[in-house]
């Protein structure tokens, strides 16, 4: 049952990853160039409409070797990374729920977490492609995080009553991620981090709930960014790092293995 559940999440994630990457490009064209890609997926080079068998997540990219069937121009890695990354993210998040003993509220929180992760992955894709974080999507992410927080508070209060931890823990978690990036943004006047990073950090901090998890996510985000971007920054002076994708990756890893991380503290 668990294997089937994770296969389902992988397929769902791959399909959503393909959709999110397409929507990121559509949003950019609409906002910057007042253009539309139409209702069906098209090649960005020759503008030919893609057949259904060229739209299969991951599989089509591999079969076509990352090129358009018609004009043979490169599609790029963004599509493949979006599909594979979202699929793996959904599988990783399955480690955060015990499907054999999960209550209805546990499933509600899990579904809400998948929704939040979908929004965050869209933000990561958009930031990775264009170096920006759409304000509306950031607002949706924060709203979804607050909903998850309220669900968790409800579960805890129903089981053991209200405690001050339900207030100060998410507040401190928010301060660690959202607050630190806000301070960095204000001190540097936008040179060190973008104006959307602190809002993204706010959404992630609220959703993680635990201050220790926020610290772990902060550490992982910076570690992954250093490991991946170091070659680029070494070869190019004044290379700007789009930090959103690394924050989202760190969030997925931290939340998926939250129980493990907390057991080590």
Buried (B, 14 or more C-beta within 10 A) or exposed (E): EEEEEBEEBBBBBBBBBBBBBBBBBBBBBEEEEEEEBEEEBBBEBEEEEBEEEBBBBBEBBEEEEBBBBBEEEEBBEBBBBBBBBBBBBBBBBBBBBEEEEEEEEBEBBBEBBBBBBBBBBBBBBBBBBBBBBBEEBBEBBBEBBBBBBEBBBBBBEEEEEEEEEBEEBBBBBBBBBBBBBBBBBEEEEEEBBBBBBBBBBBBBBBBBBBBBBBBBBBEBBBEBBEEEBEEEBEEEEEEEBBBBBBBBBBBBBBBBBBEEBEEEE
